[in-house]
Amino acid sequence: MLANFEKRSYEGKERVWVGRYRNLHNLPHWHLESELIYIERGKTFISHNHQEYSLDSGDAVFLNSQDIHYIKSEEGSIVGMALFDSAIIHDLVSRYRLKRAKLEHAYPIKECFAGIRRELSDRPPFFELQCREAIASLMIQIFRGEDLVEKTAKEEGTAISNYKNLLDEIENKYSYITFSDAAAFMGLSEPYFSKFFRKISGMTFSQYLNIVKMEHAIEMLQDNPSRLSVTEVSTQCGFNTIRHFNRIFKDITGISPRQLTSDYVLDIRPIRTMQDAFNPTLQNSELLQETV
């Protein structure tokens, strides 16, 4: 459950994507788009930056561009969502943010999503403009109805921004960075850092670091021209013993290093650059038919 950058692409100039999922679970991630999430059925848990929300049918959450979040849904739940270019609502989000991500009042979100799905499916004249207008109109209603906080220049230096920088630090120094190093990088005491990291990532620092190490180990083992032995890969990834490396490798991948195939892909892997694409949605999530 690594917090990664998700790159979303659009087919045309609509700059809006809508979808509906059954049993939605995804990894901690962020993206440049804004996101509006609506719970159609069942119960869903959303972690947003360092806040946690338990949502029932009819509840909704708005997430700003670059907010770190992940979703866990109960069996049988259905979640609707819209991801859209933040430039569509630039005049709103450039000056204000919602006081709480979870919306306090009801809005015609489900109807708006259904209308956008029809536009994207039927593609009538000016459908791209209609999609943008529909999102803009809905978001104006939301920003008028919810409590707002005026943004300040200091918000860029928050713990969330520091956390994103820490992920880059871990990626660059994965073979030797320690828990103490990471806490010091964040400028936090070790007990507080431990709680903060687990809350925002959904796992401990040690679990996160081991997954990063395994991603690199898999790359090394699959790089046939280098012909590194398992022991050499273990050492380069920062493990003191081959036994420890083998145990962690199997815990995360379900196989031993020697059973690794050339086409194996780790479901959870870190993204190094914002040009890479990343789909945070886990395999047990079902994308429902988007047409109405």
Secondary structure, 3 states (H helix, E strand, C coil): CCCEEECCCCCCCCCEEEEEEECCEECCEEECCEEEEEEEECCEEEEECCEEEEECCCCEEEECCCCCEEEEECCCCEEEEEEECHHHHHHHHCCEEECCCECCCCCCHHHHHHHHHHHHHHCCCCHHHHHHHHHHHHHHHHHHHCCEEECCHHHHHCHHHHHHHHHHHHHHCCCCCCHHHHHHHHCCCHHHHHHHHHHHHCCCHHHHHHHHHHHHHHHHHHCHHHCCCHHHHHHHCCCCCHHHHHHHHHHHHCCCHHHCCCCCCCCCCCCCCCCCCCCCECCCCEECCCCC
